Amino acid sequence: MGIELLTEEQYRGLQQLGHFDRKTSSWVQTPEHIRKLGGAIFCDRRYDTVFMYHNGADSYYGARGFRGSLRV
């Protein structure tokens, strides 16, 4: 589809445009060395602050969306 997951930096920039993921979390790009170990990074906005978390990717794929960018 040509969509790329947002980086943490891009996700924080998105939060400057509005308040997203106040009740959900979104996957963001995860460094390859973390992915090889089975981990993944996700972000959300709580308490008027953007947080970044990590977890095992396998156990949470069904419960989160993702934020991406598409260049046209």
Contacts in CASP RR format, 6 or more apart in sequence:
PFRMAT RR
TARGET T0000
AUTHOR 0000-0000-0000
METHOD contacts of the structure
MODEL  1
MGIELLTEEQYRGLQQLGHFDRKTSSWVQTPEHIRKLGGAIFCDRRYDTV
FMYHNGADSYYGARGFRGSLRV
1 70 0 8 1.000
2 70 0 8 1.000
3 68 0 8 1.000
3 69 0 8 1.000
3 70 0 8 1.000
4 29 0 8 1.000
4 68 0 8 1.000
4 69 0 8 1.000
4 70 0 8 1.000
5 27 0 8 1.000
5 28 0 8 1.000
5 29 0 8 1.000
5 66 0 8 1.000
5 67 0 8 1.000
5 68 0 8 1.000
6 14 0 8 1.000
6 26 0 8 1.000
6 28 0 8 1.000
6 29 0 8 1.000
6 66 0 8 1.000
6 67 0 8 1.000
6 68 0 8 1.000
6 69 0 8 1.000
7 28 0 8 1.000
7 29 0 8 1.000
8 28 0 8 1.000
8 29 0 8 1.000
8 41 0 8 1.000
8 43 0 8 1.000
8 52 0 8 1.000
10 28 0 8 1.000
10 67 0 8 1.000
10 69 0 8 1.000
11 26 0 8 1.000
11 28 0 8 1.000
11 43 0 8 1.000
11 50 0 8 1.000
11 67 0 8 1.000
12 43 0 8 1.000
12 50 0 8 1.000
14 20 0 8 1.000
14 67 0 8 1.000
15 45 0 8 1.000
15 50 0 8 1.000
19 45 0 8 1.000
20 26 0 8 1.000
20 45 0 8 1.000
20 67 0 8 1.000
21 43 0 8 1.000
21 44 0 8 1.000
21 45 0 8 1.000
21 67 0 8 1.000
22 44 0 8 1.000
22 45 0 8 1.000
22 46 0 8 1.000
24 44 0 8 1.000
24 64 0 8 1.000
24 65 0 8 1.000
25 42 0 8 1.000
25 43 0 8 1.000
25 44 0 8 1.000
25 53 0 8 1.000
25 64 0 8 1.000
25 65 0 8 1.000
26 42 0 8 1.000
26 43 0 8 1.000
26 44 0 8 1.000
26 64 0 8 1.000
26 65 0 8 1.000
26 66 0 8 1.000
26 67 0 8 1.000
27 40 0 8 1.000
27 41 0 8 1.000
27 42 0 8 1.000
27 64 0 8 1.000
27 65 0 8 1.000
27 66 0 8 1.000
27 67 0 8 1.000
28 41 0 8 1.000
28 42 0 8 1.000
28 43 0 8 1.000
28 52 0 8 1.000
28 66 0 8 1.000
28 67 0 8 1.000
29 41 0 8 1.000
30 39 0 8 1.000
30 40 0 8 1.000
30 41 0 8 1.000
30 57 0 8 1.000
34 40 0 8 1.000
34 41 0 8 1.000
34 54 0 8 1.000
35 57 0 8 1.000
38 56 0 8 1.000
38 57 0 8 1.000
38 58 0 8 1.000
39 54 0 8 1.000
39 55 0 8 1.000
39 56 0 8 1.000
39 57 0 8 1.000
40 54 0 8 1.000
40 55 0 8 1.000
40 56 0 8 1.000
40 57 0 8 1.000
40 60 0 8 1.000
41 52 0 8 1.000
41 53 0 8 1.000
41 54 0 8 1.000
42 52 0 8 1.000
42 53 0 8 1.000
42 54 0 8 1.000
42 55 0 8 1.000
42 60 0 8 1.000
42 64 0 8 1.000
43 50 0 8 1.000
43 51 0 8 1.000
43 52 0 8 1.000
43 53 0 8 1.000
43 67 0 8 1.000
44 50 0 8 1.000
44 51 0 8 1.000
44 53 0 8 1.000
45 51 0 8 1.000
END
